[in-house]
């Protein structure tokens, strides 16, 4: 999954923001209270939080009538470009998921409550589909969701997280596939072989 663009409006203190995201590492920087952490929360919400969740009230603007909405464009593992848009409203809200083979022409893939089910199948982060057994209320949590989209300052929580707490096997399966692919990577193998040689030099066969 590669993030392409994040746009949000009336999300907490952000009236409007549109942030293009390039390949590789992206860094948000600036003075305090600029909205950097809020953008991260918007990203977390559009991927994980159903538009019907009351948890969005924490990010609804105060003192004026406005409904937060967030839109994220990303490239999936299937090579297609996906665009998810969620509007959170006290009296309802909407979700729409579209996809495109070229990033130009998008067609509807899911809408309403079905969006989160499709997203969780695409992400495979160990979060069960909405409405089923073990389905979470509020912001869903899983090992990969915590590791990839953890709250700022929650490093200890991320390090303490475990796959054993996941209600769905998809996160474990995804990590297993990634580790199997890593095991045959030439650079990884060379580093591992070098580390084995150093261990052999430093320790006896009995481990002393």
Buried (B, 14 or more C-beta within 10 A) or exposed (E): EEBBEBBBBBBBEBEEBEBEBEEEEEEEEEEEEEBBBBBBBBBBBBBBBBBBBEBBEEBBBEEEEBBBBBBBBBBEEEEBBBBBBBBBBEEEBBBBBBBBEEEEEBEEBBBBEBBBBBBBEBBBBBBBBBEEEEBBEEBBBBBBBBBBBBBEEEEEEBEEBEBEEBBBEBBBEBBEEEEEEEEEEEEEEEEEEEEEEEEEEEEEEEEE
